[in-house]
Amino acid sequence: MPSFLAKSFETLKIATGQQTEESTRRLPFKLNLPKKQSYVQYYGYEVCPYWLIAFAEEHCPEELPDQKAEDYQDVAVTQGYNLISAWSGIRTLGMQDCFNPPKSGIVPPEWFASIFDDDIQPEDVDIVNVIIVCSDQEEEFQGRPSQIHIDFLTKLIGHGPRWWVSCGYADW
């Protein structure tokens, strides 16, 4: 018995706080990158500003100004997003306006042109508000959250994430 204990103590390693933290980090969720484009692509959840306002009114009404205040909607959208960000635990969570391309998945060139030229006003431009968890840019993609985080957000928001097309070029 003493030799068994001696051998056990020889193989015993004491983990430092840093080693323990590294071993408990969750791996990023599995996701395939979309085909590289000349613009940034974001992976995330479409959320209507009115949904964020309702979310804030339900979960943090004490943080909101009077509904008659001029900045009520802006504050409520921000508070709704901030609460989702805090609850999710995703440090890299962001919010971005993105194009919602037609079913073909291709953003028409005139949509991009309308961002840079006020004289171009296509009627069918569809822009949505997206809570983003990562982008197709290498550093952001590598830092994407775990599957547990994605599952939590999907349940909270009520639908799954997808790839979205940014309203700007990748060189920005």
SULLINMO-V498269 format. One record per residue. N is the residue number from 1. RES is the residue in three letters. PHI is phi in whole degrees, 0 to 359 (NA if undefined). Layout:
N,RES,PHI  N,RES,PHI
This chain:
1,MET,NA  2,PRO,299  3,SER,291  4,PHE,296  5,LEU,296  6,ALA,298  7,LYS,295  8,SER,297  9,PHE,291  10,GLU,295  11,THR,271  12,LEU,291  13,LYS,242  14,ILE,265  15,ALA,272  16,THR,280  17,GLY,303  18,GLN,294  19,GLN,296  20,THR,296  21,GLU,298  22,GLU,294  23,SER,285  24,THR,265  25,ARG,297  26,ARG,274  27,LEU,287  28,PRO,299  29,PHE,295  30,LYS,284  31,LEU,202  32,ASN,270  33,LEU,291  34,PRO,286  35,LYS,302  36,LYS,299  37,GLN,233  38,SER,276  39,TYR,231  40,VAL,287  41,GLN,244  42,TYR,247  43,TYR,254  44,GLY,181  45,TYR,246  46,GLU,291  47,VAL,225  48,CYS,290  49,PRO,306  50,TYR,292  51,TRP,293  52,LEU,296  53,ILE,297  54,ALA,299  55,PHE,299  56,ALA,294  57,GLU,297  58,GLU,282  59,HIS,255  60,CYS,211  61,PRO,298  62,GLU,292  63,GLU,270  64,LEU,260  65,PRO,285  66,ASP,303  67,GLN,299  68,LYS,275  69,ALA,296  70,GLU,301  71,ASP,263  72,TYR,306  73,GLN,297  74,ASP,298  75,VAL,294  76,ALA,295  77,VAL,299  78,THR,296  79,GLN,295  80,GLY,299  81,TYR,298  82,ASN,300  83,LEU,292  84,ILE,299  85,SER,299  86,ALA,294  87,TRP,295  88,SER,287  89,GLY,75  90,ILE,270  91,ARG,291  92,THR,264  93,LEU,300  94,GLY,215  95,MET,229  96,GLN,211  97,ASP,278  98,CYS,225  99,PHE,287  100,ASN,250  101,PRO,295  102,PRO,300  103,LYS,304  104,SER,294  105,GLY,83  106,ILE,257  107,VAL,282  108,PRO,299  109,PRO,304  110,GLU,293  111,TRP,295  112,PHE,297  113,ALA,300  114,SER,293  115,ILE,291  116,PHE,259  117,ASP,224  118,ASP,295  119,ASP,284  120,ILE,264  121,GLN,228  122,PRO,297  123,GLU,285  124,ASP,261  125,VAL,296  126,ASP,238  127,ILE,244  128,VAL,235  129,ASN,269  130,VAL,233  131,ILE,275  132,ILE,259  133,VAL,253  134,CYS,191  135,SER,231  136,ASP,276  137,GLN,284  138,GLU,309  139,GLU,296  140,GLU,293  141,PHE,296  142,GLN,295  143,GLY,267  144,ARG,295  145,PRO,285  146,SER,278  147,GLN,297  148,ILE,299  149,HIS,297  150,ILE,296  151,ASP,299  152,PHE,298  153,LEU,298  154,THR,299  155,LYS,293  156,LEU,295  157,ILE,278  158,GLY,100  159,HIS,203  160,GLY,279  161,PRO,276  162,ARG,202  163,TRP,279  164,TRP,233  165,VAL,260  166,SER,292  167,CYS,271  168,GLY,204  169,TYR,274  170,ALA,296  171,ASP,283  172,TRP,295
